[in-house]
Amino acid sequence: MTATPAKPILYLAWSLQLAAAAIFLMAGYKKLTGDPQMVEVFATVGLGQWFRYLTGGLEVAGALALLWPRRIALGGAVLTVVMIGAVIAHLTVLGGSPLLAIVLLAACLMITAMRRDTLPGR
């Protein structure tokens, strides 16, 4: 049996989860609906528009998992992988500041670590 995190940690975790879920739902929606800016970004990345749909789908699925108590850490882990890709894309292909991607990556890592008790099999 795992110990339940202290209340301040749970409050911080839920705050991060809600903020991240809102951000990733909006970002995923823009990718899935063909926002012209997102189409252009993924054209620059050069992997094809299928990758925009995959990324948008992972963002929406991860965001919804952050709101599902038994899948929070899984959602954080999925979004961590997405944000690692975003940081790499900024540093190698897109240019510009990767700061927002790094901040979101850190938030996803924190959520995954704080809510690791929600991982399947625990």
Secondary structure as the mmCIF struct_conf table of DSSP 4:
data_model
#
loop_
_struct_conf.conf_type_id
_struct_conf.id
_struct_conf.beg_label_comp_id
_struct_conf.beg_label_asym_id
_struct_conf.beg_label_seq_id
_struct_conf.end_label_comp_id
_struct_conf.end_label_asym_id
_struct_conf.end_label_seq_id
HELX_LH_PP_P HELX_LH_PP_P1 THR A 2 ALA A 6
HELX_RH_AL_P HELX_RH_AL_P1 LYS A 7 LEU A 32
TURN_TY1_P TURN_TY1_P1 THR A 33 GLY A 34
HELX_RH_AL_P HELX_RH_AL_P2 PRO A 36 VAL A 45
TURN_TY1_P TURN_TY1_P2 GLY A 46 GLY A 46
BEND BEND1 LEU A 47 LEU A 47
HELX_RH_AL_P HELX_RH_AL_P3 GLN A 49 LEU A 66
TURN_TY1_P TURN_TY1_P3 LEU A 67 LEU A 67
BEND BEND2 TRP A 68 TRP A 68
HELX_RH_3T_P HELX_RH_3T_P1 PRO A 69 ARG A 71
HELX_RH_AL_P HELX_RH_AL_P4 ILE A 72 ALA A 89
HELX_RH_PI_P HELX_RH_PI_P1 HIS A 90 LEU A 94
BEND BEND3 GLY A 96 GLY A 96
HELX_RH_AL_P HELX_RH_AL_P5 LEU A 99 MET A 114
TURN_TY1_P TURN_TY1_P4 ARG A 115 ARG A 115
HELX_RH_3T_P HELX_RH_3T_P2 ARG A 116 THR A 118
BEND BEND4 LEU A 119 LEU A 119
TURN_TY1_P TURN_TY1_P5 PRO A 120 GLY A 121
#
